[in-house]
Amino acid sequence: MTTHTLCLSVILIISSFNPFIIIQTLTRFPGMENINTRRFYEKAFMIILGVVVISSMILVKQMSNINITEVKWKMWAVILIFLVPGIICLEIGIGFLRLKIKGYKIEGLDIKQDFKKRSIRELIIIIFIAIFEEFIYRKLYFIILIDFFKWNLVVVIIITTIVYAFNHFFMGEGIFYQKIASGLIFGIIFVLSGSIVIPIIAHVAQNIFVILVGRK
């Protein structure tokens, strides 16, 4: 790996560390005050992550290797059937526990109101965001930090989990803690499966399930 490619790879990691800083900067320009904040943020987030993924595939050859043929599909299909609802329940449990610790009285469970207003177009955007997130926070980070910098695997899993969760902090402190849990699981199944396809399926399935349930 050349010094040039290494420097560009580091820049890619830095640019993906908190894309919302870039998005928030854009909203300060004249004429941007009256935009639909949620939709704009999601589209801008998808575009930024997409640029990072495409650029990284050009700069880092290993990014294009998704190792589909090495996956034990029957075993992982069974695991995912139980894992996806398990991740959702885990996130709900963390949110419930956090509210209990803060002394809130919980009378029931409801999907966040935002999810009930999602259009099919927004659902597609969220699916692409999930795919791009996995390519960046699992594939790209792991390649650069482990293959190029020779960092410890456990350290990399922890770092990528925190960075992934941090990019959801704008949704609230509670979501941050929930994404710590799901991000850790996505990182582990990426390592165990040997393919980025498995965490992508888990992440996309989780998002689709939550949004479709919220639309009812």
DRENLUMLO-955197 format. One record per residue (C-alpha): residue number from 1; residue in one letter; x, y, z. Coordinates in Angstrom, 2 decimals, always signed. Layout:
<recs>
+-----+--------+---------+---------+---------+
: num : residu :      px :      py :      pz :
+-----+--------+---------+---------+---------+
: NUM :      a :       X :       Y :       Z :
...
+-----+--------+---------+---------+---------+
</recs>
This chain:
<recs>
+-----+--------+---------+---------+---------+
: num : residu :      px :      py :      pz :
+-----+--------+---------+---------+---------+
:   1 :      m :   +0.00 :   +0.00 :   +0.00 :
:   2 :      t :   +1.46 :   +3.37 :   -1.02 :
:   3 :      t :   +1.70 :   +6.36 :   +1.32 :
:   4 :      h :   -0.71 :   +8.20 :   -0.95 :
:   5 :      t :   -3.38 :   +5.52 :   -0.68 :
:   6 :      l :   -2.82 :   +5.23 :   +3.07 :
:   7 :      c :   -3.33 :   +8.97 :   +3.55 :
:   8 :      l :   -6.49 :   +8.91 :   +1.44 :
:   9 :      s :   -7.78 :   +5.96 :   +3.44 :
:  10 :      v :   -7.24 :   +7.85 :   +6.69 :
:  11 :      i :   -9.11 :  +10.81 :   +5.21 :
:  12 :      l :  -12.01 :   +8.51 :   +4.37 :
:  13 :      i :  -12.17 :   +7.32 :   +7.98 :
:  14 :      i :  -12.07 :  +10.90 :   +9.28 :
:  15 :      s :  -14.79 :  +11.99 :   +6.85 :
:  16 :      s :  -17.05 :   +9.15 :   +7.96 :
:  17 :      f :  -16.46 :   +9.75 :  +11.68 :
:  18 :      n :  -19.28 :  +12.25 :  +12.01 :
:  19 :      p :  -20.94 :  +13.16 :   +8.67 :
:  20 :      f :  -23.61 :  +15.17 :  +10.48 :
:  21 :      i :  -21.09 :  +17.92 :  +11.16 :
:  22 :      i :  -20.85 :  +18.37 :   +7.39 :
:  23 :      i :  -24.63 :  +18.28 :   +7.03 :
:  24 :      q :  -25.16 :  +20.81 :   +9.83 :
:  25 :      t :  -22.67 :  +23.12 :   +8.12 :
:  26 :      l :  -24.64 :  +22.91 :   +4.87 :
:  27 :      t :  -27.87 :  +23.92 :   +6.61 :
:  28 :      r :  -26.27 :  +27.23 :   +7.66 :
:  29 :      f :  -25.94 :  +28.43 :   +4.06 :
:  30 :      p :  -28.44 :  +31.07 :   +2.80 :
:  31 :      g :  -31.63 :  +29.56 :   +1.41 :
:  32 :      m :  -31.29 :  +26.33 :   +3.41 :
:  33 :      e :  -33.29 :  +27.48 :   +6.43 :
:  34 :      n :  -36.70 :  +26.19 :   +5.29 :
:  35 :      i :  -35.74 :  +22.68 :   +4.22 :
:  36 :      n :  -37.35 :  +19.57 :   +5.68 :
:  37 :      t :  -34.67 :  +18.81 :   +8.25 :
:  38 :      r :  -35.29 :  +15.07 :   +8.66 :
:  39 :      r :  -35.52 :  +14.28 :   +4.94 :
:  40 :      f :  -32.59 :  +16.53 :   +4.08 :
:  41 :      y :  -30.41 :  +14.97 :   +6.77 :
:  42 :      e :  -31.20 :  +11.44 :   +5.64 :
:  43 :      k :  -30.59 :  +12.16 :   +1.94 :
:  44 :      a :  -27.39 :  +14.08 :   +2.70 :
:  45 :      f :  -26.25 :  +11.33 :   +5.07 :
:  46 :      m :  -26.87 :   +8.69 :   +2.39 :
:  47 :      i :  -24.95 :  +10.70 :   -0.22 :
:  48 :      i :  -21.96 :  +11.30 :   +2.07 :
:  49 :      l :  -21.76 :   +7.64 :   +3.09 :
:  50 :      g :  -22.20 :   +6.57 :   -0.54 :
:  51 :      v :  -19.31 :   +8.79 :   -1.66 :
:  52 :      v :  -17.13 :   +7.35 :   +1.11 :
:  53 :      v :  -18.00 :   +3.76 :   +0.12 :
:  54 :      i :  -17.42 :   +4.31 :   -3.61 :
:  55 :      s :  -14.16 :   +6.19 :   -2.97 :
:  56 :      s :  -12.93 :   +3.50 :   -0.62 :
:  57 :      m :  -13.69 :   +0.78 :   -3.18 :
:  58 :      i :  -11.51 :   +2.67 :   -5.67 :
:  59 :      l :   -8.67 :   +3.24 :   -3.19 :
:  60 :      v :   -8.76 :   -0.02 :   -1.24 :
:  61 :      k :   -8.94 :   -3.19 :   -3.33 :
:  62 :      q :  -10.12 :   -5.37 :   -0.43 :
:  63 :      m :  -13.34 :   -3.35 :   -0.20 :
:  64 :      s :  -14.78 :   -5.01 :   -3.29 :
:  65 :      n :  -14.29 :   -8.51 :   -1.86 :
:  66 :      i :  -17.51 :   -9.43 :   -0.05 :
:  67 :      n :  -16.69 :  -13.17 :   +0.37 :
:  68 :      i :  -20.17 :  -14.45 :   -0.52 :
:  69 :      t :  -18.93 :  -17.92 :   -1.49 :
:  70 :      e :  -17.28 :  -18.45 :   +1.91 :
:  71 :      v :  -20.47 :  -17.90 :   +3.90 :
:  72 :      k :  -22.20 :  -20.93 :   +5.41 :
:  73 :      w :  -25.61 :  -19.74 :   +4.26 :
:  74 :      k :  -27.82 :  -22.39 :   +5.88 :
:  75 :      m :  -26.26 :  -21.83 :   +9.29 :
:  76 :      w :  -26.38 :  -18.03 :   +9.05 :
:  77 :      a :  -29.96 :  -18.05 :   +7.73 :
:  78 :      v :  -31.05 :  -19.81 :  +10.92 :
:  79 :      i :  -28.93 :  -17.49 :  +13.08 :
:  80 :      l :  -30.35 :  -14.37 :  +11.41 :
:  81 :      i :  -33.94 :  -15.52 :  +11.90 :
:  82 :      f :  -33.37 :  -15.35 :  +15.65 :
:  83 :      l :  -30.69 :  -12.65 :  +15.69 :
:  84 :      v :  -32.65 :   -9.84 :  +14.00 :
:  85 :      p :  -35.62 :   -9.88 :  +16.42 :
:  86 :      g :  -33.09 :  -10.42 :  +19.20 :
:  87 :      i :  -31.28 :   -7.18 :  +18.28 :
:  88 :      i :  -34.58 :   -5.30 :  +18.20 :
:  89 :      c :  -35.58 :   -6.68 :  +21.61 :
:  90 :      l :  -32.14 :   -5.82 :  +22.99 :
:  91 :      e :  -32.42 :   -2.20 :  +21.83 :
:  92 :      i :  -35.93 :   -1.95 :  +23.30 :
:  93 :      g :  -34.67 :   -3.48 :  +26.55 :
:  94 :      i :  -31.82 :   -0.97 :  +26.79 :
:  95 :      g :  -34.23 :   +1.90 :  +26.19 :
:  96 :      f :  -36.63 :   +0.51 :  +28.81 :
:  97 :      l :  -33.83 :   +0.04 :  +31.36 :
:  98 :      r :  -32.49 :   +3.55 :  +30.77 :
:  99 :      l :  -35.91 :   +5.11 :  +31.37 :
: 100 :      k :  -36.44 :   +2.98 :  +34.49 :
: 101 :      i :  -33.08 :   +4.11 :  +35.90 :
: 102 :      k :  -34.08 :   +7.73 :  +35.28 :
: 103 :      g :  -37.30 :   +7.15 :  +37.21 :
: 104 :      y :  -39.80 :   +7.34 :  +34.34 :
: 105 :      k :  -43.07 :   +5.44 :  +34.64 :
: 106 :      i :  -43.52 :   +3.24 :  +31.55 :
: 107 :      e :  -47.10 :   +2.31 :  +30.68 :
: 108 :      g :  -46.58 :   +0.74 :  +27.29 :
: 109 :      l :  -44.50 :   +0.42 :  +24.16 :
: 110 :      d :  -44.92 :   +2.46 :  +20.97 :
: 111 :      i :  -42.86 :   +2.98 :  +17.85 :
: 112 :      k :  -41.35 :   +6.45 :  +17.51 :
: 113 :      q :  -43.80 :   +8.77 :  +15.72 :
: 114 :      d :  -41.27 :   +9.55 :  +12.98 :
: 115 :      f :  -41.45 :   +5.97 :  +11.74 :
: 116 :      k :  -45.21 :   +6.20 :  +11.26 :
: 117 :      k :  -44.81 :   +8.92 :   +8.63 :
: 118 :      r :  -42.22 :   +7.18 :   +6.47 :
: 119 :      s :  -42.80 :   +6.94 :   +2.72 :
: 120 :      i :  -41.51 :   +4.11 :   +0.55 :
: 121 :      r :  -38.85 :   +6.47 :   -0.84 :
: 122 :      e :  -37.61 :   +7.22 :   +2.67 :
: 123 :      l :  -37.57 :   +3.51 :   +3.43 :
: 124 :      i :  -35.30 :   +2.93 :   +0.43 :
: 125 :      i :  -32.98 :   +5.72 :   +1.60 :
: 126 :      i :  -32.75 :   +4.16 :   +5.06 :
: 127 :      i :  -31.94 :   +0.77 :   +3.49 :
: 128 :      f :  -29.08 :   +2.31 :   +1.51 :
: 129 :      i :  -27.83 :   +4.08 :   +4.65 :
: 130 :      a :  -27.73 :   +0.75 :   +6.49 :
: 131 :      i :  -25.77 :   -0.86 :   +3.64 :
: 132 :      f :  -23.30 :   +2.02 :   +3.44 :
: 133 :      e :  -22.87 :   +2.05 :   +7.23 :
: 134 :      e :  -21.88 :   -1.60 :   +7.26 :
: 135 :      f :  -19.38 :   -1.13 :   +4.42 :
: 136 :      i :  -17.80 :   +1.79 :   +6.28 :
: 137 :      y :  -17.96 :   +0.92 :   +9.98 :
: 138 :      r :  -17.25 :   -2.77 :   +9.53 :
: 139 :      k :  -15.50 :   -3.38 :   +6.19 :
: 140 :      l :  -13.47 :   -0.17 :   +5.66 :
: 141 :      y :  -12.51 :   +0.39 :   +9.29 :
: 142 :      f :  -11.52 :   -3.26 :   +9.79 :
: 143 :      i :   -9.39 :   -3.34 :   +6.64 :
: 144 :      i :   -7.50 :   -0.16 :   +7.44 :
: 145 :      l :   -7.13 :   -0.59 :  +11.20 :
: 146 :      i :   -6.32 :   -4.32 :  +11.15 :
: 147 :      d :   -4.70 :   -5.00 :   +7.77 :
: 148 :      f :   -2.81 :   -1.71 :   +7.39 :
: 149 :      f :   -2.23 :   -0.54 :  +10.98 :
: 150 :      k :   -2.17 :   -4.02 :  +12.58 :
: 151 :      w :   -4.46 :   -3.05 :  +15.47 :
: 152 :      n :   -5.90 :   -5.65 :  +17.82 :
: 153 :      l :   -9.22 :   -7.15 :  +16.63 :
: 154 :      v :  -11.04 :   -6.57 :  +19.92 :
: 155 :      v :   -9.91 :   -2.93 :  +20.01 :
: 156 :      v :  -11.13 :   -2.41 :  +16.44 :
: 157 :      i :  -14.54 :   -3.92 :  +17.23 :
: 158 :      i :  -14.91 :   -1.59 :  +20.21 :
: 159 :      i :  -13.77 :   +1.49 :  +18.25 :
: 160 :      t :  -16.05 :   +0.82 :  +15.28 :
: 161 :      t :  -18.96 :   +0.16 :  +17.62 :
: 162 :      i :  -18.51 :   +3.51 :  +19.37 :
: 163 :      v :  -18.06 :   +5.42 :  +16.09 :
: 164 :      y :  -21.16 :   +3.75 :  +14.63 :
: 165 :      a :  -23.20 :   +4.62 :  +17.72 :
: 166 :      f :  -21.85 :   +8.18 :  +17.80 :
: 167 :      n :  -23.27 :   +8.79 :  +14.33 :
: 168 :      h :  -26.73 :   +8.14 :  +15.77 :
: 169 :      f :  -26.30 :  +10.53 :  +18.69 :
: 170 :      f :  -28.35 :  +13.20 :  +16.91 :
: 171 :      m :  -31.36 :  +10.91 :  +17.44 :
: 172 :      g :  -30.91 :  +11.12 :  +21.20 :
: 173 :      e :  -28.76 :   +9.82 :  +24.02 :
: 174 :      g :  -30.93 :   +6.73 :  +24.39 :
: 175 :      i :  -30.44 :   +5.76 :  +20.74 :
: 176 :      f :  -26.68 :   +6.11 :  +21.23 :
: 177 :      y :  -26.68 :   +3.40 :  +23.91 :
: 178 :      q :  -28.95 :   +1.18 :  +21.85 :
: 179 :      k :  -26.63 :   +1.47 :  +18.84 :
: 180 :      i :  -23.65 :   +0.56 :  +21.03 :
: 181 :      a :  -25.34 :   -2.80 :  +21.58 :
: 182 :      s :  -26.42 :   -3.42 :  +17.98 :
: 183 :      g :  -23.13 :   -2.10 :  +16.58 :
: 184 :      l :  -21.21 :   -4.54 :  +18.77 :
: 185 :      i :  -23.33 :   -7.42 :  +17.46 :
: 186 :      f :  -22.87 :   -6.34 :  +13.83 :
: 187 :      g :  -19.10 :   -6.21 :  +14.37 :
: 188 :      i :  -19.00 :   -9.66 :  +15.93 :
: 189 :      i :  -21.09 :  -11.33 :  +13.23 :
: 190 :      f :  -18.93 :   -9.65 :  +10.57 :
: 191 :      v :  -15.85 :  -11.27 :  +12.10 :
: 192 :      l :  -17.50 :  -14.66 :  +12.65 :
: 193 :      s :  -19.11 :  -14.87 :   +9.21 :
: 194 :      g :  -16.11 :  -13.53 :   +7.30 :
: 195 :      s :  -18.42 :  -11.57 :   +5.00 :
: 196 :      i :  -19.89 :   -8.07 :   +5.10 :
: 197 :      v :  -23.10 :   -9.50 :   +3.59 :
: 198 :      i :  -24.27 :  -11.01 :   +6.91 :
: 199 :      p :  -24.22 :   -7.79 :   +8.99 :
: 200 :      i :  -25.76 :   -5.95 :   +6.02 :
: 201 :      i :  -28.69 :   -8.40 :   +5.95 :
: 202 :      a :  -29.11 :   -8.14 :   +9.73 :
: 203 :      h :  -28.95 :   -4.33 :   +9.70 :
: 204 :      v :  -31.32 :   -3.89 :   +6.75 :
: 205 :      a :  -33.79 :   -6.45 :   +8.13 :
: 206 :      q :  -33.80 :   -4.70 :  +11.50 :
: 207 :      n :  -34.50 :   -1.29 :   +9.94 :
: 208 :      i :  -37.22 :   -2.62 :   +7.64 :
: 209 :      f :  -38.98 :   -4.46 :  +10.48 :
: 210 :      v :  -39.03 :   -1.41 :  +12.78 :
: 211 :      i :  -40.26 :   +0.94 :  +10.03 :
: 212 :      l :  -42.97 :   -1.41 :   +8.70 :
: 213 :      v :  -44.27 :   -2.05 :  +12.20 :
: 214 :      g :  -44.25 :   +1.69 :  +12.85 :
: 215 :      r :  -46.30 :   +2.35 :   +9.72 :
: 216 :      k :  -49.20 :   +0.20 :  +10.94 :
+-----+--------+---------+---------+---------+
</recs>
